[in-house]
Amino acid sequence: MTSAPQRPDPPYRRIAAEFRTRILAGDLRPGDRVPSIRQIAQRWGVAVATATKVVAALRDEGLVEAKVGAGTVVSSRASRKERSAGPAAPPPAAARPADAPKGSLHREHVLRTAIAIADAEGLGAVSMRRLAAELGTGPMSLYRHVTGKDELVTQMADEVFGEAELPVPGPEGWRAKLELVARRQWELSRRHLWLPRAVSFTRPLLVPNMMAHTEWTLRALDGLGLPVETRIREALTLPALVHTVAMSVAEEAEAEQETGVTLDGWRLLQRKRADELLSTGRFPLLAGLPGETVSDLDGMFDYILARHLDGFAVMLSKG
């Protein structure tokens, strides 16, 4: 009796394996840019959806990451020590926990799979049907865990907020505390570019991990003699500031993936028009600005956060 012929790997895995081999061999080093989704689709003659899965698989393995201004690059986590261990087979996006009975679903597994899809392809790619396909189950089985996409996104956001550790009692002083919680949320937004779109400040999400961030911020403001209205407004303003800047990061990363043109590349394409405008002499101050200052969104966040806390300190000093 002969065994059935082994089915070939799907195209996205074969393409991902090519990139993995080059990364593990050191041909592509940390910081090196890899082709965009559109470029992969054109070069290998596959659909954009297949090319998207290639990038998602490499991200799941920690081999590549999105970097504003550079597109998708080889991750710094793909260290020489990790490479020396040799290539590992990419885990399926929806691999079940080892102890999970076949056909069973666990809430955390459902959420983590949805988060992986959003991380790789954006929030718009997340749907009940797509999630069910990744999990190898029927869409109706998901409704035992969430009532629909809105609740799914809410639970995804809450799961992500649970990744940030907020120490108790935290650093000394209100300013150090506010800076810590803001930077924790900035890190989350940089890791999960879709997160700012999942958070509302007019209709706040009543979920435990996000509420814990608000409670921690309110506790940081305790004892300052502030009215409760001021405290809650600050507790909402701080994450709003974080997410406003993070939205720019997300939009730039999406533009780079969709067009294959990095921010630096876009500036080169716009140089002729920019030179024409700046050479008129009407904008002498703009003409003297270094381009890297505008593209440094981490630096922009640092500046905005510092100026906000400076202003808050002035308000406190005036009683």
ABEGO torsion letter per residue (X at the ends): XBBBBBBBBBAAAAAAAAAAAAAAAGABBBGBBBBBAAAAAAAAGBBAAAAAAAAAAAAAAGABBBBBGAEBBBBAABBAAAAAAEBBBBBBAABBBAABBBGBBBAAAAAAAAAAAAAAAEAAABBAAAAAAAAGBBAAAAAAABAEAAAAAAAAAAAAAAABBBBOAEBBEAAAAAAAAAAAAAAAAAABAAAAAABBAABBBBBAAAAAAAAAAAAAABGAGBBAAAAAAAAAAAAAAAAAAAAAAAAAAAAAAAAGBBAAAAAAAAAAAAAAAAAAGABAAAAABBAAAAABAAAAAAAAAAAAAAAAAAAAAAX
